[in-house]
Amino acid sequence: MDVTCYDPDGGQLRVYVAWGDGDTSDSGGFVYSGQSVQLDHTYRQADTFQVRAQCHDLAPLFSEWSSPRPVVVANP
């Protein structure tokens, strides 16, 4: 999944993804505003999961969670 966050001040951001199965992963490091981050996740069961993302800056000031996006897993 690719996630892009924007900071109005142009600062660095860390991305978090809630995968919809109880796991929340972070990007592991800070990236510059507008830079895309790719995160991978392995699901253990077939289902439809609601995936959301959030970012925070160095302060840390957190964004709201994004609207959920459905991910359909047919054969994990």
C-alpha positions in Angstrom: 0.0 0.0 0.0 1.3 3.4 -0.9 0.5 6.3 1.5 1.3 10.0 0.9 0.9 12.6 3.7 1.3 16.3 3.5 2.5 18.7 6.2 1.4 22.3 5.7 4.8 23.4 7.1 6.7 21.1 4.8 8.1 19.1 7.6 8.9 15.4 8.0 6.2 12.9 8.7 5.8 9.3 9.9 3.0 7.2 8.5 0.9 4.7 10.4 -1.5 2.2 8.8 -4.3 0.4 10.6 -4.8 -2.7 8.5 -8.3 -3.6 9.8 -7.2 -6.9 11.5 -5.9 -5.4 14.8 -2.4 -4.7 13.5 -1.1 -1.1 13.1 2.3 -0.7 11.4 4.4 2.4 11.0 6.7 3.4 8.2 9.7 3.0 10.4 11.1 6.4 9.7 10.3 9.9 8.8 9.8 11.1 5.2 9.4 14.5 3.8 5.9 15.9 3.2 4.5 14.7 -0.1 6.9 11.7 -0.3 5.1 8.4 -0.9 5.7 5.5 1.6 5.1 1.9 0.7 4.0 -0.5 3.5 3.3 -4.2 3.1 1.1 -6.4 5.3 0.2 -10.1 5.3 -3.3 -11.1 6.2 -3.9 -14.5 7.8 -7.5 -15.0 6.7 -9.9 -14.2 3.8 -12.2 -11.3 4.6 -12.8 -7.6 3.7 -10.7 -5.3 5.9 -11.1 -1.6 6.4 -7.7 0.1 6.1 -6.9 3.6 7.4 -3.8 5.7 7.6 -2.5 8.5 9.9 0.6 10.7 10.0 2.5 12.6 12.6 5.3 15.2 12.4 8.3 15.6 14.7 6.4 17.6 17.3 4.5 15.1 17.4 1.2 16.5 16.0 -1.1 13.7 14.7 -3.4 13.9 11.7 -6.9 12.5 11.9 -7.2 8.9 10.6 -8.1 8.7 6.9 -11.5 7.4 5.8 -11.4 3.6 5.6 -10.7 1.9 2.3 -11.8 -1.7 1.9 -9.3 -4.3 1.0 -10.6 -7.7 -0.1 -8.5 -10.7 0.8 -9.6 -13.7 -1.1 -6.8 -16.2 -0.6 -4.2 -15.2 2.1 
